[in-house]
Amino acid sequence: MKKFHFGLGPFIKSNNKTSKIMLNVVIVLIPIIIFNFYKNGIIPYYYHRTDLLGLFYPLIFVAIGVISSSFWEFLYDYLLLKKRNDELKETLLNSYIFFPGLFLSLILPINTPLYILVFGCFIAIILGKMLYGGFGNNIFNPALLGFLIIMSSYSSLISSNGGYLNSYEIDGVASATPLSQITEQIGSYETLVEPYGNLWNFFIGTIPGALGETSFMLCLLAFIYLSFTKTIKWKIPFVYISTVFVMTYFIGNLNGLGIWYPLFQIMSGGLAFGAIFMATDPVTSPTTPVGQILFGLFLGILTVIIRYLTPYPEGVMISILTMNMLVFILDDIGAKSRFNFNHTLISFVLAWCLILGLGLYIGNSYKTTDETDNNFKVIEKSVDNQTYIYTVSQKGFSSTIKSEITIKDGKITNIKILEGKDSYFSKLTDNNYLNTLIKKQDDIDNVDAVSGATVSSNAVKDMIINTLKEYAGDNNEK
């Protein structure tokens, strides 16, 4: 007769230990870091737009994030938890102390001051991780919590410092990020993609953005490797990105746009990086298969809502932090679905109704026309005989530029800047740019932007073009 053997469970174990999982994540992050060292360090240095320090600054930025994250957790364990010697060493080794700072440095703008990065690591470690009990107990993704606090408090400072643009991109692109072009209109290929090249540039990653977010290709390769090694829950990023693709396909299709539009949406911003590395955080994401699918669906819905129905062009960070709070509900639904799938029907029906309904609503509410510049506004207008004085505003690099433009007999005679806080704005005055625009107003499209202040100078030029259009409309002239 066979004997039964008793022992403590679990009896089925995975070979994927936490250390192996973390090692796999580091392996796929290395190419991303190297690529962005090339993009934000080597290219600007090659074109003489930065010095030797600027060459290695992307690597320094990541290193500061890693060191700061490790330092704050060590300090917390040593001073507050009173851990010493072997206990302290074991805690630090098993807590993977450098990951929050590493991820934070990869999602912040390159021009974030280093002291703000250090402060963000403090928020990520202390508020996002240690106050919940340390590794494995946190509710929110620590790096995203640090990112939220930084961008809520210091976004204006970071934008005025250069934002997401490296020293080479400042002279070569028309806006801070591709998604920032979407305001109150859907946009067109000419306004959304062509300023940065073509969709191939989006796929490779030679577009403005955070250190880790620009290369869709490397994120895709990372997804394949991490899914194959069972490091991440593949359902979450697959469903998340697919949901955004489907919704933006509806939106674009209703406005006569091609397949390029949803491709632009999924390859822009931090969607791929956030879906693959942030949304799949083993601590803050669902563990049940059904919970993971619902997690990805509602992440995609929230991201589209934030991108189109709020003033913020990116929605990945807020979406993930919001859904982190609802993980326990999704896992509860997923656990019950193992015995009765009907428990999940309401959730899936709700998700698909939102996907279809919001896609139709946004697609029918927005316009693709580029005839109206939504960054331009006429504040006040006065007329004295044939002299028109317009007080207008135009969105610049990091602030709104307000000006008074005088037009007499169809010609601009004076441009007076009333307000402008762009950090590079002084270069326009130094280069006598305003006088050049007045002299060459009949051929204004061919006036070159000011080197080092491309976005600001193009904004002023757009403001003058828009004012001339306003004047033409007032006088029924072409």
C-alpha positions as CSV (number, residue, x, y, z in Angstrom):
1,M,0.0,0.0,0.0
2,K,1.3,3.4,-0.9
3,K,1.8,5.9,1.8
4,F,0.7,9.5,1.7
5,H,3.4,12.0,2.4
6,F,2.5,15.3,4.1
7,G,4.5,18.5,3.9
8,L,4.1,22.3,3.8
9,G,2.9,24.0,0.6
10,P,3.1,25.4,-1.9
11,F,4.1,22.3,-3.9
12,I,4.2,23.9,-7.3
13,K,7.0,26.5,-7.4
14,S,8.2,28.8,-10.1
15,N,11.9,29.0,-11.1
16,N,11.5,32.7,-11.5
17,K,12.9,34.0,-8.2
18,T,12.7,37.7,-7.5
19,S,16.4,38.2,-8.1
20,K,16.1,36.6,-11.5
21,I,13.1,38.7,-12.4
22,M,15.0,41.9,-11.4
23,L,18.1,40.8,-13.4
24,N,16.0,40.3,-16.5
25,V,14.6,43.8,-16.1
26,V,18.1,45.3,-15.8
27,I,19.2,43.3,-18.9
28,V,16.5,44.9,-21.1
29,L,17.0,48.4,-19.6
30,I,20.7,48.5,-20.6
31,P,20.0,48.9,-24.4
32,I,17.4,51.6,-23.6
33,I,19.9,53.5,-21.5
34,I,22.7,53.1,-24.1
35,F,20.4,54.3,-26.9
36,N,19.4,57.4,-25.0
37,F,23.1,58.1,-24.1
38,Y,23.6,58.1,-27.9
39,K,20.5,60.3,-28.6
40,N,20.8,62.8,-25.8
41,G,24.6,62.8,-25.3
42,I,26.6,61.7,-28.3
43,I,24.4,63.4,-31.0
44,P,24.4,66.8,-29.3
45,Y,28.2,66.5,-28.7
46,Y,28.8,65.5,-32.3
47,Y,27.0,68.6,-33.6
48,H,28.8,70.8,-31.1
49,R,25.7,71.6,-29.1
50,T,27.1,70.5,-25.8
51,D,30.4,70.0,-23.9
52,L,32.1,67.0,-22.5
53,L,29.9,67.1,-19.4
54,G,26.8,67.2,-21.6
55,L,28.1,64.2,-23.5
56,F,27.9,62.0,-20.4
57,Y,25.0,63.8,-18.7
58,P,22.4,61.2,-19.6
59,L,24.4,58.5,-17.9
60,I,25.1,60.9,-14.9
61,F,21.4,61.6,-14.7
62,V,20.6,57.8,-14.4
63,A,23.5,57.3,-12.0
64,I,22.2,60.0,-9.7
65,G,18.8,58.4,-9.6
66,V,20.2,55.0,-8.7
67,I,22.5,56.4,-6.0
68,S,19.9,58.7,-4.5
69,S,17.3,55.9,-4.3
70,S,19.8,53.6,-2.6
71,F,20.9,56.3,-0.2
72,W,17.4,57.2,1.0
73,E,16.5,53.6,1.7
74,F,19.7,52.9,3.4
75,L,19.2,56.0,5.6
76,Y,15.6,55.0,6.4
77,D,16.7,51.4,7.4
78,Y,19.7,52.7,9.4
79,L,18.2,55.6,11.3
80,L,14.5,54.7,11.7
81,L,14.4,50.9,11.6
82,K,17.7,50.7,13.5
83,K,19.1,47.9,11.4
84,R,22.7,47.0,11.6
85,N,25.4,44.7,10.1
86,D,24.1,41.5,8.5
87,E,20.4,42.4,9.0
88,L,20.9,45.8,7.3
89,K,22.9,44.1,4.5
90,E,20.3,41.4,3.9
91,T,17.5,44.0,3.9
92,L,19.2,46.2,1.3
93,L,20.1,43.3,-1.0
94,N,16.5,41.9,-0.9
95,S,14.8,45.2,-1.3
96,Y,16.2,46.2,-4.7
97,I,16.8,49.7,-3.5
98,F,18.0,51.2,-6.8
99,F,15.0,50.4,-9.0
100,P,12.7,53.3,-8.0
101,G,15.5,55.8,-8.7
102,L,16.4,54.0,-11.9
103,F,12.9,54.1,-13.3
104,L,12.3,57.7,-12.1
105,S,15.4,58.9,-14.0
106,L,14.2,57.2,-17.1
107,I,10.7,58.8,-17.1
108,L,11.7,62.4,-16.1
109,P,12.6,65.1,-18.6
110,I,16.3,65.2,-19.3
111,N,16.5,68.9,-18.2
112,T,15.2,68.1,-14.7
113,P,17.6,69.7,-12.2
114,L,19.6,67.1,-10.3
115,Y,18.5,68.3,-6.9
116,I,14.8,67.8,-8.0
117,L,15.7,64.3,-9.2
118,V,17.2,63.6,-5.7
119,F,14.1,65.0,-4.1
120,G,11.9,62.8,-6.4
121,C,13.9,59.7,-5.3
122,F,13.2,60.7,-1.6
123,I,9.4,60.8,-2.4
124,A,9.6,57.5,-4.3
125,I,11.4,55.7,-1.5
126,I,10.0,57.2,1.6
127,L,6.4,58.0,0.7
128,G,6.0,55.4,-2.1
129,K,7.7,52.4,-0.6
130,M,9.0,52.5,3.0
131,L,6.0,54.0,4.8
132,Y,3.9,51.1,3.4
133,G,6.3,48.6,5.0
134,G,9.0,48.3,2.3
135,F,9.4,46.1,-0.8
136,G,6.3,44.1,-1.5
137,N,3.9,46.1,0.6
138,N,3.5,49.4,-1.4
139,I,0.1,50.2,-3.0
140,F,1.4,52.6,-5.7
141,N,4.3,52.4,-8.0
142,P,7.1,54.3,-6.2
143,A,8.7,55.8,-9.2
144,L,5.4,57.1,-10.6
145,L,4.5,58.6,-7.2
146,G,7.8,60.5,-7.3
147,F,7.2,61.5,-10.9
148,L,3.7,62.8,-10.0
149,I,5.0,65.0,-7.1
150,I,7.8,66.4,-9.2
151,M,5.7,67.2,-12.3
152,S,2.9,68.7,-10.1
153,S,5.3,71.0,-8.3
154,Y,8.2,71.8,-10.7
155,S,6.8,71.3,-14.2
156,S,7.2,75.1,-15.0
157,L,10.8,75.1,-13.8
158,I,11.7,72.0,-15.8
159,S,10.0,73.4,-18.9
160,S,11.8,76.7,-18.6
161,N,15.0,74.7,-18.2
162,G,14.5,72.9,-21.5
163,G,12.0,70.3,-20.6
164,Y,12.2,67.1,-22.7
165,L,14.5,68.6,-25.4
166,N,18.2,67.9,-25.5
167,S,20.6,70.7,-26.6
168,Y,20.4,69.5,-30.2
169,E,16.6,69.2,-30.4
170,I,16.1,72.7,-29.1
171,D,17.2,74.0,-32.5
172,G,15.5,71.2,-34.5
173,V,11.9,70.6,-33.4
174,A,8.8,72.8,-33.2
175,S,7.4,71.7,-29.9
176,A,8.4,70.0,-26.7
177,T,6.9,66.5,-27.4
178,P,4.7,65.1,-30.2
179,L,1.7,64.7,-28.0
180,S,1.9,68.4,-27.0
181,Q,0.6,69.2,-30.5
182,I,-2.8,67.7,-29.7
183,T,-4.9,70.4,-28.1
184,E,-8.5,71.0,-29.2
185,Q,-8.1,69.3,-32.6
186,I,-7.2,65.8,-33.7
187,G,-4.3,67.0,-35.8
188,S,-2.9,65.8,-39.1
189,Y,0.1,63.9,-40.3
190,E,1.7,67.2,-41.2
191,T,1.3,68.7,-37.7
192,L,1.8,65.6,-35.6
193,V,4.4,63.5,-37.4
194,E,6.3,65.5,-40.0
195,P,7.9,67.9,-37.5
196,Y,9.8,64.9,-36.2
197,G,10.4,63.1,-39.4
198,N,8.1,60.1,-40.0
199,L,6.7,57.1,-38.1
200,W,10.1,55.4,-38.5
201,N,11.6,58.1,-36.2
202,F,8.9,57.3,-33.7
203,F,9.6,53.6,-33.9
204,I,13.4,54.0,-33.5
205,G,13.1,56.7,-30.9
206,T,14.7,59.8,-32.4
207,I,12.0,62.1,-31.1
208,P,11.8,64.3,-28.0
209,G,10.9,62.6,-24.8
210,A,12.2,61.2,-21.5
211,L,15.3,59.1,-21.4
212,G,13.6,55.7,-21.4
213,E,10.4,56.4,-23.3
214,T,11.2,57.4,-26.9
215,S,12.3,54.1,-28.5
216,F,9.2,52.0,-29.3
217,M,11.4,49.4,-30.9
218,L,13.5,48.8,-27.8
219,C,10.4,48.7,-25.6
220,L,8.9,46.2,-28.0
221,L,12.0,44.0,-27.8
222,A,12.0,44.3,-24.0
223,F,8.3,43.2,-24.0
224,I,9.1,40.1,-26.1
225,Y,12.1,39.1,-23.9
226,L,10.3,39.8,-20.6
227,S,7.3,37.9,-21.7
228,F,9.3,34.9,-23.0
229,T,11.2,34.7,-19.7
230,K,7.9,35.1,-17.8
231,T,9.3,38.1,-16.0
232,I,6.2,40.3,-16.6
233,K,2.5,39.7,-16.9
234,W,2.2,40.0,-20.7
235,K,-1.6,40.4,-20.7
236,I,-1.4,43.9,-19.1
237,P,0.8,45.7,-21.7
238,F,-0.7,43.8,-24.6
239,V,-4.3,44.7,-23.6
240,Y,-3.3,48.2,-22.5
241,I,-1.6,49.2,-25.8
242,S,-4.2,47.4,-27.9
243,T,-7.0,49.4,-26.1
244,V,-5.4,52.7,-26.9
245,F,-4.8,51.6,-30.5
246,V,-8.5,50.5,-31.0
247,M,-9.9,53.7,-29.4
248,T,-7.6,56.0,-31.4
249,Y,-8.3,54.1,-34.5
250,F,-12.0,54.9,-34.1
251,I,-11.2,58.5,-33.4
252,G,-8.9,58.8,-36.4
253,N,-11.2,56.9,-38.7
254,L,-14.2,59.1,-37.9
255,N,-12.0,62.1,-39.0
256,G,-10.7,60.5,-42.2
257,L,-7.2,59.7,-40.9
258,G,-5.3,56.6,-41.8
259,I,-3.7,53.8,-39.8
260,W,-0.8,56.1,-39.1
261,Y,-2.9,57.9,-36.4
262,P,-3.3,55.1,-33.9
263,L,0.3,54.1,-34.6
264,F,1.4,57.6,-33.7
265,Q,-0.6,57.4,-30.5
266,I,0.9,54.2,-29.2
267,M,4.4,55.2,-30.2
268,S,4.2,58.6,-28.6
269,G,4.8,59.6,-25.0
270,G,5.4,57.1,-22.3
271,L,2.8,54.6,-23.3
272,A,5.0,51.7,-24.3
273,F,7.5,52.2,-21.5
274,G,4.8,52.6,-18.9
275,A,2.8,49.7,-20.1
276,I,5.8,47.3,-20.1
277,F,7.7,48.4,-17.1
278,M,5.3,50.3,-14.8
279,A,2.0,48.7,-15.2
280,T,3.4,45.3,-14.8
281,D,5.1,46.0,-11.4
282,P,4.5,42.7,-9.6
283,V,3.6,44.4,-6.4
284,T,1.1,46.9,-7.7
285,S,-0.7,45.0,-10.5
286,P,-3.3,42.2,-10.4
287,T,-2.3,38.6,-10.0
288,T,-5.3,36.9,-11.6
289,P,-5.5,36.6,-15.4
290,V,-9.0,38.2,-15.6
291,G,-7.8,41.0,-13.3
292,Q,-4.8,41.6,-15.5
293,I,-7.0,41.9,-18.7
294,L,-9.4,44.3,-16.9
295,F,-6.5,46.3,-15.6
296,G,-5.1,46.7,-19.1
297,L,-8.5,47.6,-20.5
298,F,-9.2,50.4,-18.0
299,L,-5.7,51.7,-18.2
300,G,-6.2,52.2,-21.9
301,I,-9.6,53.9,-21.4
302,L,-8.2,56.2,-18.8
303,T,-5.2,57.1,-20.9
304,V,-7.4,58.1,-23.9
305,I,-9.7,60.1,-21.6
306,I,-6.8,62.1,-20.2
307,R,-5.2,62.7,-23.5
308,Y,-8.3,64.0,-25.2
309,L,-10.7,65.3,-22.5
310,T,-8.2,67.1,-20.2
311,P,-5.5,69.8,-20.8
312,Y,-2.8,67.2,-20.2
313,P,-1.3,65.6,-23.3
314,E,-0.1,62.4,-21.5
315,G,-2.2,60.1,-19.4
316,V,-0.1,57.1,-18.6
317,M,1.2,58.0,-15.2
318,I,-2.2,59.1,-13.8
319,S,-3.8,56.1,-15.3
320,I,-1.5,53.6,-13.7
321,L,-1.5,55.3,-10.3
322,T,-5.4,55.4,-10.4
323,M,-5.7,51.7,-11.3
324,N,-3.1,50.8,-8.6
325,M,-5.8,51.7,-6.1
326,L,-8.3,49.4,-7.7
327,V,-6.1,46.3,-8.0
328,F,-7.8,44.5,-5.0
329,I,-11.2,44.9,-6.7
330,L,-10.0,43.5,-10.0
331,D,-8.3,40.6,-8.3
332,D,-11.5,39.9,-6.4
333,I,-13.4,39.8,-9.7
334,G,-10.7,37.6,-11.2
335,A,-10.8,35.2,-8.3
336,K,-14.6,34.8,-8.5
337,S,-14.4,34.3,-12.3
338,R,-12.6,31.0,-11.8
339,F,-15.8,29.5,-10.4
340,N,-18.4,31.6,-12.3
341,F,-17.4,33.7,-15.3
342,N,-20.6,35.6,-15.1
343,H,-19.1,37.7,-12.3
344,T,-16.9,39.4,-14.9
345,L,-19.5,40.1,-17.6
346,I,-20.6,43.4,-16.1
347,S,-16.9,44.6,-16.0
348,F,-16.2,43.6,-19.6
349,V,-19.4,45.0,-20.9
350,L,-18.7,48.3,-19.2
351,A,-15.2,48.4,-20.6
352,W,-16.3,47.8,-24.2
353,C,-19.1,50.3,-23.9
354,L,-16.6,52.9,-22.8
355,I,-14.2,52.0,-25.6
356,L,-16.8,52.3,-28.3
357,G,-18.8,55.1,-26.7
358,L,-15.7,57.3,-26.0
359,G,-14.2,56.5,-29.3
360,L,-17.3,57.7,-31.1
361,Y,-17.8,60.7,-28.9
362,I,-14.3,62.0,-29.1
363,G,-14.1,61.3,-32.9
364,N,-17.2,63.3,-33.5
365,S,-16.3,66.1,-31.1
366,Y,-12.9,67.0,-32.4
367,K,-11.8,68.4,-35.8
368,T,-8.9,67.7,-38.0
369,T,-8.8,71.1,-39.6
370,D,-5.6,73.0,-39.2
371,E,-7.0,76.3,-40.4
372,T,-7.4,77.5,-36.8
373,D,-4.4,77.6,-34.5
374,N,-5.8,76.7,-31.1
375,N,-2.6,78.1,-29.5
376,F,-3.5,81.5,-30.7
377,K,-6.0,83.9,-29.2
378,V,-7.1,87.5,-29.9
379,I,-7.5,89.2,-26.5
380,E,-8.4,92.7,-27.6
381,K,-8.7,94.7,-30.9
382,S,-9.0,98.4,-31.5
383,V,-9.4,100.3,-34.8
384,D,-8.5,104.0,-35.5
385,N,-9.0,104.9,-39.2
386,Q,-6.8,102.4,-41.0
387,T,-4.7,101.4,-38.0
388,Y,-5.6,98.2,-36.3
389,I,-4.0,97.3,-32.9
390,Y,-4.3,93.7,-31.8
391,T,-3.5,92.3,-28.4
392,V,-2.9,88.6,-29.0
393,S,-1.3,85.6,-27.3
394,Q,0.4,82.5,-28.6
395,K,1.6,79.4,-26.8
396,G,5.4,79.4,-26.6
397,F,7.9,76.9,-25.3
398,S,7.1,77.0,-21.6
399,S,4.7,79.9,-21.3
400,T,2.2,82.0,-23.2
401,I,3.6,84.9,-25.2
402,K,1.4,88.0,-25.2
403,S,2.0,90.8,-27.7
404,E,0.6,94.0,-29.1
405,I,0.7,94.1,-32.9
406,T,0.0,97.2,-34.9
407,I,-1.1,97.0,-38.5
408,K,-1.6,100.0,-40.8
409,D,-2.7,99.8,-44.4
410,G,-2.2,96.1,-44.4
411,K,1.4,96.2,-43.1
412,I,2.7,95.4,-39.6
413,T,4.4,98.6,-38.3
414,N,5.1,97.6,-34.7
415,I,5.4,94.5,-32.5
416,K,5.5,95.0,-28.8
417,I,6.0,92.0,-26.5
418,L,3.8,92.4,-23.4
419,E,4.5,89.1,-21.6
420,G,6.8,86.2,-22.2
421,K,8.5,83.9,-19.7
422,D,10.3,81.4,-22.0
423,S,13.8,80.9,-20.7
424,Y,15.2,81.4,-24.3
425,F,13.1,84.5,-25.0
426,S,16.0,86.9,-24.5
427,K,17.7,85.4,-27.6
428,L,14.9,86.9,-29.8
429,T,15.8,90.4,-28.7
430,D,19.5,89.8,-28.9
431,N,19.1,88.6,-32.6
432,N,16.8,91.6,-33.5
433,Y,14.3,88.9,-34.5
434,L,11.2,91.1,-34.2
435,N,12.5,93.7,-36.6
436,T,13.4,91.0,-39.1
437,L,9.9,89.7,-39.0
438,I,8.5,93.2,-39.7
439,K,10.9,93.8,-42.6
440,K,10.2,90.4,-44.2
441,Q,6.5,90.1,-43.4
442,D,5.7,89.5,-47.1
443,D,8.0,86.4,-47.0
444,I,7.6,85.6,-43.4
445,D,7.4,81.8,-43.9
446,N,11.1,81.8,-45.0
447,V,12.4,83.7,-42.0
448,D,14.7,81.3,-40.1
449,A,14.1,80.5,-36.5
450,V,16.6,81.8,-33.9
451,S,19.2,79.2,-33.0
452,G,18.8,78.1,-29.4
453,A,15.2,79.4,-29.2
454,T,13.5,77.5,-32.0
455,V,10.2,76.9,-30.3
456,S,9.9,80.5,-29.0
457,S,10.9,82.1,-32.2
458,N,8.5,79.9,-34.2
459,A,5.7,80.8,-31.8
460,V,6.3,84.5,-32.4
461,K,6.3,84.0,-36.1
462,D,3.0,81.9,-35.9
463,M,1.5,84.7,-33.8
464,I,2.2,87.3,-36.5
465,I,0.9,85.0,-39.2
466,N,-2.3,84.4,-37.2
467,T,-2.7,88.1,-36.6
468,L,-2.3,88.9,-40.3
469,K,-5.0,86.3,-41.0
470,E,-7.3,87.9,-38.4
471,Y,-6.6,91.3,-40.0
472,A,-7.4,89.8,-43.5
473,G,-10.7,88.4,-42.2
474,D,-11.6,91.8,-40.7
475,N,-11.0,93.5,-44.1
476,N,-12.2,90.6,-46.3
477,E,-8.7,90.5,-47.8
478,K,-6.5,87.6,-48.8
